[in-house]
Amino acid sequence: VTIVETLTVADRIAVISFSDRATQIGGYSSLIRATNENKKRLIKAIKDLDANGSTNFYDAFETAFDALENTIKREITSGCNVAVLFMTDGQISQGPGANEVINLVNDRTERLATDFSRKTTLFTFSLGYAADHTVTRTIACSTNGIWTPVDDLTGDLVTTMSSYYKLFAVGLGEGGNDDFTVWVEPYEFNNPAGKIGTTVSAPVYDRSVKPPLFLGVVAIDMYMDAFEQVLGEGSTSSSMLQRFVQLSTARCPKLGLTECELDGLRFLGGGEQATCGVCNGTYAGIVPEKCPFQSDLPNNLWHNTDSK
């Protein structure tokens, strides 16, 4: 649910549930635009899911890749980077076995690259001690993806799943992505209630190191009044929505991470066991180092505000 909520109107999404067989939630056969309404419907459907049946990895991945290819063939894709997030709390107990699943994923990611010029990054998550660790890790390592184990007792799933946006954030820091911004579909503000506004945000980096170190995000909220006056369109109209889609998809960010940088992200999310062993434990530039004799806590809570 948290992942769905982070998406903007520039993104497209499909949610696949699987047990004995896989089904795309909502009855769709391709990815849908992540508008506020679509996200609400998907979140409700996710919350209504029940755990039952066996575990069919093969059908889950096949359904996901079919949805991706259908979207590209229908030319309704964002035309940007592709991410597949796969979560399981079990082992393969239905359908083809481990080798067939790994071969399927490798073949379909290769097909997306050669036939459609789409780079696909896989993020696999093993939830709990009973979940498969071998297939999920092998898939991530063989496709330049990231595998993360989540502990039953101490694991924080939401924080762990942040590896997907950390990868894209690190990639955004590389050359060719200057002045990159993301716009949010117009929405109703809480204060003042009923006022329609939007948010524009941009990533912030320490560019004195290589690769640039992702520090956070700066964002600003603004009312839609000025947009409506200048453009002569309602803030919730389809034409206004299309303008925001164009603003957020004007340029697809380039992701040029090295093998060592990828391994650093794997280490950051799941420790040494999550790495693919390509960097000998050296992850400079990815894992931030603590400043000696300096607290991580702010020393002036009001430093960046104009009122106390």
Salt bridges, closest charged atoms under 4 A:
GLU37 OE2 - LYS40 NZ 3.76
ASP48 OD2 - LYS44 NZ 3.03
ASP66 OD1 - ARG108 NH2 2.82
GLU69 OE1 - LYS73 NZ 3.91
GLU69 OE2 - ARG108 NE 3.51
GLU69 OE2 - ARG111 NE 2.80
GLU174 OE1 - LYS210 NZ 2.91
ASP225 OD2 - LYS195 NZ 3.06
GLU233 OE1 - ARG243 NE 3.00
ASP263 OD1 - ARG266 NH1 2.84
ASP296 OD2 - LYS290 NZ 2.71
